Amino acid sequence: MPTKRKSDTLDDKENASDIVKRARVEEERGASASSSKMKTSKATKPQDASWRDIVLEGEDEGEVPIYDDCNTIRRKIRALQKTPGFKVTHWLKEIGNINSNSYGRFMTLKGPTGGAENGTYYAAYVYFEKVRVFEGKKKTATRIAAEQSGPFSRARQSRYVWVFTG
């Protein structure tokens, strides 16, 4: 009849203590090997574990300069939605706990400045910029041109003008 527990197979206390000692020695060997690997990788180049570890210029103040217009951000979001297993609600929570209504309004707006005042625009831009830096991708030609002309404004564009006559 097979035993039900590992402890049933151990006949005496000496045998059990030998197994425990052997396990500790193996753990110490494994830990020292992995720590030496970590030391060499940290000494050569610090690696970020994910895009969340990247810190952008001005992020601490909440004023990261934006060099993509709203249409570009919407295009990037639509491309991201096509990846398998992507869930919008999970992504909105990751990038800054963005409300799904705010996201929906941003995605339905049109034009390069339509939605610039929306919080989804800023949070999505920061996310895509961190991912670009994390993956080590180069800046596009459009991005370089936008940097030379200056960052986009998040100020609300007035759509209507009051004209008084007489």
C-alpha positions in Angstrom: 0.0 0.0 0.0 1.5 3.4 -1.0 2.1 6.0 1.7 -0.2 9.0 2.0 2.4 11.5 3.2 6.1 12.2 2.7 6.6 12.0 6.4 5.4 8.4 6.4 8.3 7.4 4.2 10.9 8.8 6.7 11.7 6.1 9.1 13.9 7.9 11.6 14.8 11.5 12.6 18.4 11.3 11.2 17.2 10.7 7.7 14.8 13.7 7.9 17.5 16.0 9.2 19.9 14.9 6.4 17.2 15.8 3.8 16.6 19.2 5.3 20.3 19.9 5.4 20.7 18.8 1.8 17.8 21.1 0.7 19.3 24.1 2.5 22.7 23.6 0.9 21.1 23.3 -2.6 19.1 26.5 -1.9 22.2 28.4 -0.9 24.0 27.2 -4.0 21.1 28.3 -6.2 20.8 31.6 -4.4 24.5 32.4 -4.7 24.4 31.5 -8.4 21.4 33.6 -9.1 22.7 36.6 -7.1 26.0 36.5 -8.9 24.1 36.6 -12.2 22.1 39.6 -10.9 25.2 41.4 -9.8 26.8 41.1 -13.2 23.7 42.3 -15.1 23.2 45.3 -12.7 26.9 46.2 -13.0 26.8 46.3 -16.8 23.5 48.0 -17.5 20.4 48.7 -15.2 17.4 46.9 -16.7 13.9 48.0 -16.1 11.4 45.2 -15.3 8.5 46.8 -17.2 7.3 50.0 -18.8 6.0 51.2 -15.5 9.6 51.6 -14.2 10.4 54.2 -16.9 10.4 57.8 -15.6 9.8 60.4 -18.3 11.0 64.0 -18.1 8.4 66.1 -16.3 6.4 63.1 -15.1 6.8 64.0 -11.5 5.1 67.3 -12.0 2.4 65.8 -14.2 3.6 67.8 -17.2 5.2 65.5 -19.7 5.6 67.4 -23.0 3.3 65.7 -25.6 4.7 65.3 -29.2 1.8 63.2 -30.7 -1.5 64.6 -31.7 -4.9 63.1 -30.8 -5.3 61.3 -34.1 -1.9 59.6 -33.6 -2.8 58.4 -30.1 -6.2 57.1 -31.3 -4.5 55.2 -34.1 -2.0 53.7 -31.6 -4.9 52.7 -29.3 -6.8 51.0 -32.2 -3.7 49.1 -33.1 -3.2 48.0 -29.5 -6.8 46.8 -29.4 -6.1 44.3 -32.2 -3.5 42.5 -30.1 -4.8 39.1 -28.8 -6.0 39.1 -25.2 -6.1 42.9 -24.9 -8.8 44.2 -22.6 -9.6 47.9 -22.7 -10.8 48.1 -19.1 -7.6 46.5 -17.8 -5.5 48.8 -19.9 -7.4 51.9 -18.7 -6.8 50.8 -15.1 -3.0 50.3 -15.8 -2.5 53.7 -17.4 -4.0 55.7 -14.6 -7.5 54.4 -13.7 -9.1 56.3 -16.6 -12.9 56.3 -16.7 -14.4 54.3 -19.6 -16.8 57.1 -20.4 -13.8 59.5 -20.8 -12.1 56.9 -23.0 -15.2 56.5 -25.1 -15.6 60.3 -25.6 -11.9 60.6 -26.6 -12.2 57.8 -29.1 -15.3 59.3 -30.8 -13.8 62.8 -31.2 -12.1 63.7 -34.5 -9.2 65.8 -35.6 -5.7 66.4 -34.3 -6.8 68.6 -31.4 -10.2 66.9 -30.7 -9.9 65.5 -27.2 -6.6 67.2 -26.2 -8.1 68.3 -22.9 -9.3 64.7 -22.2 -7.4 62.8 -19.5 -7.2 59.7 -21.7 -5.1 61.6 -24.2 -2.4 62.4 -21.6 -2.4 59.0 -20.0 -2.3 57.1 -23.3 0.6 59.3 -24.5 2.6 58.7 -21.4 1.9 54.9 -21.7 3.0 54.8 -25.4 6.1 56.9 -24.7 7.1 54.7 -21.8 6.6 51.5 -24.0 8.7 53.1 -26.8 11.5 53.8 -24.4 11.2 50.4 -22.7 11.4 48.6 -26.0 14.3 50.8 -27.2 12.5 51.9 -30.4 13.7 55.0 -32.2 11.7 58.2 -32.6 9.7 58.5 -35.9 10.3 61.3 -38.4 7.0 62.8 -37.4 8.0 62.8 -33.8 11.3 64.5 -34.5 9.5 67.2 -36.5 7.0 67.7 -33.6 9.9 68.1 -31.1 11.4 70.8 -33.2 8.1 72.8 -33.5 7.3 72.4 -29.8 5.0 70.2 -27.7 1.2 70.0 -28.3 -1.1 72.0 -26.1 -3.6 70.3 -23.9 -5.6 73.5 -23.6 -9.2 73.4 -24.7 -9.9 74.8 -28.1 -12.8 77.2 -28.3 -15.2 76.1 -31.0 -17.5 79.1 -31.0 -16.8 82.8 -31.2 -19.2 85.4 -29.9 -19.5 88.4 -32.3 -21.1 91.6 -31.1 -22.2 94.1 -33.7 -23.2 97.7 -33.3 
